[in-house]
Amino acid sequence: VCHLRGPLGAGTTQSALAYAFRARSGFDAVFWLDARNEVTLRFDLSRSIDELGLVARDELGHRARLDVIVGWLDSHDRWLIIADGLAEFGPLKALLPPRIRGKILLTGHRDLGDASICVIDHGPLEDVAACRFLEHRSQQPDAAGRNALLSLLKGSTLPIYLGAAFCHSTGTRLEDYGARLAELLSVSD
């Protein structure tokens, strides 16, 4: 069990998503759970049974569905659960089999207070990493646009991820994106 912890906007969710995408071939199943509250956590875990095709949709009640998925987790070892936005480990731990055979990646902003969890602190991107990310994700080696955008965003990881994704998917130049963002920010001040 590993906890990717960082301040709001540091990009823990995006980093977990990137990890899941890159590592997916090493797992038989990857489960993405909205762990911001216990209701969504339980719902997402019980819904995972549909993706695995273990029983016909709507064949079982909620509790029985959870029992089936926990049984599957207990009998397999090539799975990854990503519990995004987890504030407390107890509710998730209560849903898991006694012996965890797969891997669990938690994302969130709070210390979970469990010594058995490996914690990886995730801060804002450093300038060099942010530069590399922007160039790679946007597919634009535009140093001037990149540097202007980084100066504007001040290392805030999530806006860097979103800006790079936007530039890549729309073909917008980093320089143009940065200019438009600066204009919008000056209007809101």
C-alpha positions as a Python dict, from the first residue, in 0.01 Angstrom:
ca = {
    (1, 'V'): (0, 0, 0),
    (2, 'C'): (147, 330, -110),
    (3, 'H'): (10, 679, -42),
    (4, 'L'): (88, 953, -295),
    (5, 'R'): (33, 1259, -78),
    (6, 'G'): (50, 1623, -175),
    (7, 'P'): (-118, 1959, -136),
    (8, 'L'): (-434, 2034, -333),
    (9, 'G'): (-339, 2091, -695),
    (10, 'A'): (-3, 1914, -669),
    (11, 'G'): (-113, 1659, -927),
    (12, 'T'): (-144, 1341, -719),
    (13, 'T'): (-448, 1226, -919),
    (14, 'Q'): (-280, 1297, -1252),
    (15, 'S'): (36, 1116, -1137),
    (16, 'A'): (-168, 813, -1027),
    (17, 'L'): (-349, 816, -1361),
    (18, 'A'): (-17, 831, -1549),
    (19, 'Y'): (116, 542, -1339),
    (20, 'A'): (-196, 332, -1405),
    (21, 'F'): (-168, 397, -1777),
    (22, 'R'): (200, 306, -1793),
    (23, 'A'): (180, 2, -1564),
    (24, 'R'): (-152, -142, -1685),
    (25, 'S'): (9, -431, -1873),
    (26, 'G'): (151, -561, -1543),
    (27, 'F'): (-196, -611, -1395),
    (28, 'D'): (-495, -830, -1473),
    (29, 'A'): (-723, -555, -1346),
    (30, 'V'): (-691, -191, -1244),
    (31, 'F'): (-966, -42, -1026),
    (32, 'W'): (-1012, 334, -998),
    (33, 'L'): (-1215, 421, -687),
    (34, 'D'): (-1347, 765, -594),
    (35, 'A'): (-1245, 757, -228),
    (36, 'R'): (-1356, 1105, -123),
    (37, 'N'): (-1629, 948, 88),
    (38, 'E'): (-1730, 600, 196),
    (39, 'V'): (-2044, 587, -21),
    (40, 'T'): (-1861, 649, -349),
    (41, 'L'): (-1580, 418, -240),
    (42, 'R'): (-1818, 128, -176),
    (43, 'F'): (-2017, 200, -492),
    (44, 'D'): (-1709, 209, -716),
    (45, 'L'): (-1573, -113, -567),
    (46, 'S'): (-1903, -298, -607),
    (47, 'R'): (-1933, -165, -964),
    (48, 'S'): (-1593, -319, -1044),
    (49, 'I'): (-1760, -657, -1060),
    (50, 'D'): (-1924, -550, -1389),
    (51, 'E'): (-1587, -475, -1550),
    (52, 'L'): (-1456, -818, -1451),
    (53, 'G'): (-1764, -995, -1587),
    (54, 'L'): (-1794, -1212, -1276),
    (55, 'V'): (-2175, -1209, -1265),
    (56, 'A'): (-2451, -1069, -1481),
    (57, 'R'): (-2524, -701, -1426),
    (58, 'D'): (-2786, -649, -1152),
    (59, 'E'): (-2783, -1018, -1061),
    (60, 'L'): (-2668, -952, -704),
    (61, 'G'): (-2740, -697, -435),
    (62, 'H'): (-2481, -443, -322),
    (63, 'R'): (-2343, -645, -27),
    (64, 'A'): (-2320, -965, -231),
    (65, 'R'): (-2140, -776, -508),
    (66, 'L'): (-1885, -650, -257),
    (67, 'D'): (-1836, -1004, -126),
    (68, 'V'): (-1773, -1135, -479),
    (69, 'I'): (-1519, -864, -562),
    (70, 'V'): (-1338, -909, -229),
    (71, 'G'): (-1324, -1283, -299),
    (72, 'W'): (-1174, -1211, -640),
    (73, 'L'): (-914, -976, -486),
    (74, 'D'): (-829, -1244, -231),
    (75, 'S'): (-769, -1508, -498),
    (76, 'H'): (-566, -1293, -741),
    (77, 'D'): (-239, -1107, -704),
    (78, 'R'): (-203, -907, -1027),
    (79, 'W'): (-439, -620, -950),
    (80, 'L'): (-406, -253, -869),
    (81, 'I'): (-654, -44, -675),
    (82, 'I'): (-621, 333, -696),
    (83, 'A'): (-824, 503, -424),
    (84, 'D'): (-831, 867, -530),
    (85, 'G'): (-886, 1142, -276),
    (86, 'L'): (-869, 917, 30),
    (87, 'A'): (-895, 1104, 361),
    (88, 'E'): (-903, 799, 591),
    (89, 'F'): (-770, 446, 529),
    (90, 'G'): (-1014, 265, 763),
    (91, 'P'): (-1318, 249, 531),
    (92, 'L'): (-1112, 111, 242),
    (93, 'K'): (-921, -131, 465),
    (94, 'A'): (-1253, -269, 596),
    (95, 'L'): (-1357, -355, 238),
    (96, 'L'): (-1037, -542, 149),
    (97, 'P'): (-947, -905, 208),
    (98, 'P'): (-740, -969, 524),
    (99, 'R'): (-431, -1044, 316),
    (100, 'I'): (-364, -792, 41),
    (101, 'R'): (-218, -978, -255),
    (102, 'G'): (-226, -695, -511),
    (103, 'K'): (-111, -334, -503),
    (104, 'I'): (-292, -32, -367),
    (105, 'L'): (-212, 328, -454),
    (106, 'L'): (-383, 594, -246),
    (107, 'T'): (-394, 961, -337),
    (108, 'G'): (-486, 1240, -103),
    (109, 'H'): (-381, 1542, 93),
    (110, 'R'): (-389, 1425, 456),
    (111, 'D'): (-161, 1209, 665),
    (112, 'L'): (-344, 877, 704),
    (113, 'G'): (-165, 793, 1030),
    (114, 'D'): (-95, 431, 938),
    (115, 'A'): (269, 324, 973),
    (116, 'S'): (214, 27, 740),
    (117, 'I'): (155, 260, 443),
    (118, 'C'): (450, 377, 234),
    (119, 'V'): (414, 754, 190),
    (120, 'I'): (545, 936, -115),
    (121, 'D'): (522, 1311, -77),
    (122, 'H'): (425, 1475, -406),
    (123, 'G'): (497, 1844, -425),
    (124, 'P'): (468, 2089, -710),
    (125, 'L'): (684, 2012, -1013),
    (126, 'E'): (1034, 2158, -1006),
    (127, 'D'): (1115, 2385, -1300),
    (128, 'V'): (1325, 2130, -1489),
    (129, 'A'): (1061, 1857, -1454),
    (130, 'A'): (785, 2102, -1547),
    (131, 'C'): (977, 2210, -1859),
    (132, 'R'): (1027, 1852, -1970),
    (133, 'F'): (666, 1767, -1902),
    (134, 'L'): (529, 2067, -2092),
    (135, 'E'): (749, 1999, -2393),
    (136, 'H'): (669, 1627, -2397),
    (137, 'R'): (294, 1650, -2334),
    (138, 'S'): (228, 1947, -2561),
    (139, 'Q'): (474, 1811, -2820),
    (140, 'Q'): (612, 2164, -2856),
    (141, 'P'): (978, 2251, -2795),
    (142, 'D'): (880, 2618, -2758),
    (143, 'A'): (1122, 2750, -2495),
    (144, 'A'): (983, 3105, -2487),
    (145, 'G'): (621, 2994, -2459),
    (146, 'R'): (708, 2724, -2209),
    (147, 'N'): (908, 2958, -1985),
    (148, 'A'): (639, 3227, -1993),
    (149, 'L'): (372, 2970, -1903),
    (150, 'L'): (582, 2825, -1619),
    (151, 'S'): (643, 3172, -1480),
    (152, 'L'): (272, 3240, -1488),
    (153, 'L'): (177, 2908, -1323),
    (154, 'K'): (456, 2921, -1060),
    (155, 'G'): (507, 2543, -1048),
    (156, 'S'): (143, 2456, -978),
    (157, 'T'): (135, 2103, -1107),
    (158, 'L'): (-232, 2059, -1194),
    (159, 'P'): (-254, 2374, -1414),
    (160, 'I'): (67, 2263, -1588),
    (161, 'Y'): (-86, 1921, -1661),
    (162, 'L'): (-409, 2075, -1784),
    (163, 'G'): (-236, 2341, -1996),
    (164, 'A'): (-10, 2088, -2164),
    (165, 'A'): (-301, 1852, -2233),
    (166, 'F'): (-507, 2139, -2376),
    (167, 'C'): (-222, 2254, -2603),
    (168, 'H'): (-163, 1901, -2724),
    (169, 'S'): (-527, 1816, -2793),
    (170, 'T'): (-616, 2147, -2959),
    (171, 'G'): (-286, 2226, -3131),
    (172, 'T'): (-267, 2556, -2943),
    (173, 'R'): (85, 2694, -2912),
    (174, 'L'): (216, 2720, -2555),
    (175, 'E'): (288, 3088, -2615),
    (176, 'D'): (-72, 3157, -2720),
    (177, 'Y'): (-211, 2957, -2429),
    (178, 'G'): (9, 3148, -2184),
    (179, 'A'): (-94, 3485, -2330),
    (180, 'R'): (-464, 3397, -2308),
    (181, 'L'): (-422, 3268, -1951),
    (182, 'A'): (-236, 3586, -1849),
    (183, 'E'): (-517, 3793, -1998),
    (184, 'L'): (-782, 3595, -1809),
    (185, 'L'): (-589, 3619, -1481),
    (186, 'S'): (-545, 3996, -1517),
    (187, 'V'): (-920, 4039, -1571),
    (188, 'S'): (-999, 3837, -1256),
    (189, 'D'): (-766, 4052, -1041),
}
